[in-house]
Amino acid sequence: MTSTASNKRRYLALFFPFLPADRLARAARRRSGFPPDAPFALVEKRKGAICLAAVNRAALALGMVPGLSLADARARLPDLGVTDHDPQADARFLERIADGCDRYTPMVALDPPDGLLLDISGCAHLLGGETALRDDLVTRLGRLGLEVLSALADTPDAAHALARYRPGGVAGVTLGALPVEALGLDGEDIVGLRRAGFRRLGDLEARPARLLAARFGEGASDRLRRIVGERDIRITPRRPEPALMLERRFAEPIGRTEGALAAIGELVGQAAVRMEEAHRGGRRFEAQLFRTDGLVRALRIETGLPVRDARVVMRLFDERLAALADPVDPGFGFDLVRLSVPMFEPLAPLQLPLEGGALAEGELAQLLDRLSTRLGRHRVRRLAPRDSHVPEQAAFAFPAIEGGPAGRWPAPEAGEPPLRPTHLFDPPQPIEVMAGVPDGPPSRFRWRRELHEVTLAEGPERIGALWWRRADNAGLSRDYFRVEDGKGRRFWLFRLGLYGREAEQPAWYIHGLFA
């Protein structure tokens, strides 16, 4: 079996047969517990029974296999160590492994629940060829205590099948020698293939594709074509390829965070030159610090406006480092520092008006960038108008570092007092009101145990009910009044429900305070 000659892409598949167990064994090395080499299993509930979801190699050698009930496993091996299976923790661990694989190629895709796919086209020569790249990657993973099977192929499906179904993990096995299980079909379909006399993919390739599709569906035929290389379905990287990526490798690892930060500064300076040539700027910057033991630390910053000033970017990286609860630990040293700019945005030359308006806007944007970087992007927020007649829904908050949505605040009429208060209560606060007539303005009200005599009142301004929420208070109309008490304090009050039609005794609330 041969792949298409014109296909020049190359893929590396990684398969972690004991990923959950390796994750726990790695954690066990840092704390007391059962020895990592002792047989243990991870269990979960399946159809009302507790079953083994994953095992380590020692347990597998003693006959413990996934799917076996815990009762049967305990009967065979009473000393079997057991812990709960945590698929979410496994997924996060796989993401961390994928972060470490970014040192070899930015084209890394997850192959859940226990694999990765790397597009290494054009990258292998940096490490002396495909074999050297794979050996270096497998060695680093081994230092982390991970058992991994790998395979190189012209298509991701072929690499996936070789890594997972190669008999005995022996290199040099052809695609035709793989078992039919490599098609990834349901168990019943696999049984049907074997009963029909098909044991290997080579047996299927010798048959017309339409016969395979007629009996086992188009999925089986398509999967076979993708494995043998007749179709190349490119992988979808977990991160899009950045607009600009620069890196610096070190022959000798640097053991100080200050040295890594200096390398980031050099890369930022180079990126600034590239962006200036393209008349572009970046709003997101990511620095990745790769440790020699395979761990990666990422520093990400954002800006409200596109920037290419190296000093501004480095000031934000300094803020990010200062705000970290867990300081960056170089371990045995960093051997690779990478800077990525995910996306460019136009950045035209700035023409400053005489009054300095653009300068003030730029200074405000830099202040928001620094505050958001130090405190967190969701801690510093701004308000924007929303098209809604309900007062508490007429504005919404979003991170200040994000670009503001279109829309302007309604301007008050010249010479008229503002229609809306500067401060709204959420939720509105109940008050006791005395009115001259049931549906008239209040003459006095009590709020927070203080009685207010109303001297001036304007209204009502009626805000209609939300017809789709008639079942609760949101389905009642509101009559708003702007009132002023004897001390000159101005309030925004409303009566909830129309007297005699929506409510027998409408309730009153204070919704806001005017300046």
NUNU-868488 format. One record per residue (C-alpha): residue in three letters; x, y, z. Coordinates in steps of 0.2 Angstrom, whole numbers, plus 2048, in hexadecimal, padded with zeros to 3 digits. Each point is the difference from the previous one (the first is absolute). Example, Ala and Ser with C-alpha at 12.3 -4.5 7.8 and 13.67 -1.06 7.14 Angstrom:
ALA83E7EA827SER8068117FD
This chain:
MET800800800THR8078117FBSER7FA812803THR7FD80C7F3ALA8108067F9SER7FB8127FEASN7FC802813LYS80F808808ARG7F9803811ARG8067F680FTYR7F87FC810LEU8067FA811ALA7F37F780BLEU8027FD813PHE7F67F3809PHE8017FF813PRO7F97EF805PHE801803812LEU7FC813801PRO7F5800810ALA80B7F4809ASP81080A7FBARG7F8810806LEU7FC7F9811ALA8127F8801ARG8088117FCALA7F680880EALA8047F180CARG8128047FEARG7FD811808ARG7F67F980FSER7FF7F180BGLY7F47F27FAPHE8017EF7F8PRO8107FD7F6PRO7FE8067EEASP8067EF7FAALA7F37F680APRO7F07FA7F6PHE7F280C801ALA7F18057F6LEU7F480E7FEVAL7ED7FC801GLU7F08087FBLYS7ED7FB801ARG7FA7F77F0LYS7ED7FB7FFGLY7FF7FF813ALA8107F6803ILE812806805CYS80C7FB7F2LEU8128037FCALA80280F7F4ALA8138007FEVAL80E7F6808ASN813802800ARG80C7F47F8ALA8037F6810ALA7EE7FD802LEU7FE7FC7EDALA80E7F3802LEU7F57F780EGLY7F17FF7F5MET7F7810805VAL7F88087F1PRO7F480F7FEGLY7EE7FA800LEU8037F380ESER7F480280FLEU809806810ALA7F97F1809ASP8087F47F4ALA81080A800ARG8017FF813ALA7FC7ED800ARG80F7FE7F5LEU80C80D807PRO7FB805812ASP80E80C801LEU7FB80A7F1GLY801813803VAL7F18097FBTHR7FB8127FEASP7F28097F7HIS8028047EDASP8008137FCPRO7FF8027EDGLN800813802ALA8117FF809ASP8067F57F2ALA7FB80C7F3ARG80980E809PHE80F7F5801LEU8007FD7EDGLU7FE8137FDARG81080280AILE8097F37F6ALA7FA8097F0ASP807810807GLY8117F8801CYS7FF7F97EEASP7FE8127FAARG813801801TYR8017F57F0THR7F18077F6PRO7F280C802MET7F57F37F7VAL7FA7F580FALA7EF7F8801LEU7F87F780EASP7FC7ED7FCPRO7F57FD810PRO7FF7F880CASP8137FA7FFGLY8098067F1LEU80780F7F6LEU8038037EELEU80E80C7FAASP8028077EEILE8138007FFSER8018057EEGLY80F80C7FECYS8057FF812ALA80A7F0801HIS8108077F8LEU80280B810LEU8047F180AGLY8097F67F3GLY7F27F77F8GLU7F07F7804THR8087F280AALA80A80C80BLEU7F180A803ARG7F67F1806ASP80E7F980AASP802811809LEU7ED802803VAL7FF7EE807THR80F80280BARG7F9810808LEU7EF7F8803GLY8097F1808ARG80980C80CLEU7EE805805GLY7FC7EE804LEU7F57FE7F1GLU7FF7F07F6VAL7FD8047EELEU7FE7F87EFSER80480A7F0ALA7FF7FE7EELEU80480B7F0ALA7F58007F1ASP7FA80A7F1THR7EE802807PRO7FA803811ASP7F57F1800ALA80E7F57FAALA80B80680EHIS7F27FE80DALA7FD7EE7FALEU8127FB801ALA803807811ARG7F17F7808TYR7FF7F07F6ARG8117FC7FAPRO8037ED806GLY80B80180FGLY8058127FCVAL80D7FA7F4ALA80780D7F4GLY7FF7FC7EEVAL7EF7F87FFTHR7F78057F1LEU7EE807800GLY7FA7F07F7ALA8057F680FLEU7F680980CPRO7F07F7808VAL7EF8057FAGLU7FD808811ALA80B80F7FALEU7F08067F6GLY7F9805811LEU7EF7F87FCASP7F37FA80DGLY8037EF808GLU7F27F87F6ASP8078067EFILE8127F9805VAL7F87EF804GLY7F78017EFLEU8108037F7ARG8097F2809ARG7F27F47FCALA8018057EEGLY8137FB800PHE808811801ARG80E80180DARG80B80E7FALEU7FE8107F6GLY8097F87F2ASP7F27F47FELEU7F380E7FEGLU80B80A7F4ALA8007F27F4ARG7ED8017FFPRO7F580D7F6ALA7FC80E80BARG7EE8007FCLEU7FE7EE807LEU807806810ALA7F580F801ALA7F07F67FBARG8037F480FPHE80880B80DGLY7FB8127FBGLU80980E7F8GLY809804810ALA80A7F07FFSER8058037EEASP805812803ARG80A7FB810LEU8097F47F6ARG80480C7F2ARG80780D80DILE80B7F3809VAL8087FA7F0GLY8038117FAGLU7F48027F2ARG7F880F80AASP80980C80BILE7F480980DARG80B80D807ILE800802813THR7F880E808PRO80D80880CARG7FA804812ARG8078117FDPRO7FF80A7F0GLU8108047F7PRO806811807ALA80380F7F4LEU812801807MET80A7F480ALEU812803805GLU80B7F580BARG8117FE808ARG8097F0804PHE80E7FE80CALA80F7F47FFGLU801801813PRO7F080180AILE7FE811809GLY7FC7FE812ARG7F9811805THR7F08077FCGLU8088117FDGLY80A7F97F2ALA7F07F97F8LEU7F7811802ALA80F8087F7ALA7FE7F37F2ILE7EE8057FFGLY8058127FFGLU80B7FC7F1LEU7F27F77F7VAL7F480E803GLY80C80C7F8GLN8017F57F1ALA7ED7FF7FFALA7FF813801VAL80B8027F1ARG7F57F37F6MET7F0808805GLU8068117FCGLU8057FA7EEALA7EE7F97FEHIS7F8810808ARG7F87F480CGLY7FE7FE813GLY7FC7F280CARG7F37FF80DARG8057F0808PHE8127FA803GLU8057EF807ALA8117FB807GLN8037ED803LEU80F7FB80APHE8047ED7FDARG80A7F780ETHR80C7F37FCASP7F57F380AGLY7F28037F4LEU7F580C80AVAL7FA8107F8ARG7FC811808ALA7F580C7F6LEU7FF813803ARG7F18087F7ILE7FC8137FFGLU7F380A7F7THR7FE8127FBGLY7F080A7FCLEU8088087F1PRO80C7F87F3VAL812804806ARG8127FD7F9ASP80A80A80DALA80C7F4808ARG80180A810VAL7ED7FF802VAL7FF7ED7FDMET80F7FD80CARG7F880B80DLEU7F07F57FFPHE80B7F0801ASP808807810GLU7EE803807ARG7FB7EE7FCLEU80F7F9809ALA7FD80B80FALA7EE7FB801LEU8047ED7FFALA7FB7F7810ASP80B7F17FBPRO8118077FBVAL8097F97F0ASP80B7F2805PRO80E7FD7F4GLY8037EF807PHE8107F97F7GLY7FF80F7F4PHE7F78067F0ASP8077FA7F0LEU7F38097F5VAL7F7810800ARG7F28047F4LEU7F68107FDSER7F07FF7F6VAL7F480D7F9PRO7F07F77FCMET7F980E7F5PHE8058107F8GLU7F48107FFPRO8038107F6LEU80A80D809ALA8008107F6PRO80C80E805LEU7F880B80EGLN7FD8127FCLEU7FF80A811PRO7F380E800LEU806810809GLU7F57FD80FGLY8087EF803GLY7F07F67FEALA8087F17F8LEU80E80180CALA7F47FF80FGLU7F77F17F8GLY8107F77FEGLU805803812LEU7EF7FA806ALA8027F07F5GLN8127FD808LEU7F9802811LEU7F27F47FDASP80C7F47F9ARG80B80080FLEU7F27FF80CSER7F87F17F7THR8117F87FFARG803801813LEU7EE7FE806GLY7F97F47F3ARG7F68047F0HIS7EF7FD809ARG80580C80FVAL8008107F6ARG7F08037F6ARG7F780D7F6LEU7EE8047FCALA7F88017EFPRO7EE8047FBARG7F47F27FBASP7F08027F6SER7F37FD80EHIS7F380A808VAL8027F7811PRO80B80B80AGLU80B7F2808GLN8027F87EFALA8058107F6ALA8127FE804PHE80C7F1802ALA8127FE806PHE80E7F87F7PRO8137FF802ALA8078117FDILE80F7F97F6GLU7F47FA7F3GLY7FB80B7F2GLY7F080A804PRO7F07FB7F6ALA7F880C7F5GLY7F380C808ARG7FF811808TRP7F8805810PRO7F080A7FEALA804813802PRO7F580A80BGLU7F680E7F9ALA808811802GLY7FB809810GLU7F67F1806PRO8047F5810PRO8067EF7FCLEU7F37F37FEARG80A7F2808PRO809800811THR8137FE801HIS7FE7F280CLEU7F47F17FFPHE7FC7F480EASP8017ED7FBPRO7F37FA805PRO7F580F803GLN7FD804813PRO7EE7FF807ILE7F9810808GLU7F0805809VAL7F680E7F7MET7F280B803ALA7F78077F1GLY7F280C7FEVAL7F77F57F4PRO8037ED7FDASP8088037EFGLY808811803PRO811806805PRO8067FD811SER7FF80D80DARG80C7F980DPHE8097EF801ARG80B7F780DTRP8107F87FBARG80D7F980CARG7F680680FGLU8018127FALEU7F08097FBHIS80280B7F0GLU7F380E7FCVAL7FE8027EDTHR8008127FBLEU8027FD7EDALA7FB7F27F5GLU8007FC7EDGLY7F77F27F8PRO7FB7F37FDGLU80B7F97F3ARG7F87EF7FCILE80B7F17FBGLY7F57F27F9ALA8007EF806LEU80A7F27F8TRP7F27F67F8TRP8097EF800ARG803801813ARG7EE803806ALA8027F380DASP80C80A80BASN803812806ALA8098037F0GLY7EF7FF7F7LEU7FA80F80ASER8008127F9ARG80A80D809ASP7FC812803TYR81080A803PHE801811809ARG80E80C802VAL7FE808812GLU80980C80BASP7FE801812GLY80180F80CLYS8137FF801GLY8038017EDARG8047ED7FEARG7F97F97F0PHE7FA7EE7FFTRP7F97F47F2LEU7F17F7806PHE7F47F47F8ARG7EF7F8803LEU8007EE7FBGLY7EF7FB7F8LEU7F280A7FATYR7F380480EGLY7F07F67FEARG8067F77F0GLU8107F7804ALA801801813GLU7F380580EGLN80E80880APRO80F8047F5ALA811800809TRP80C80E7FFTYR8138007FEILE80E80B7FFHIS80B7FC7F1GLY80D80E7FFLEU808810806PHE80380F7F6ALA81080A803
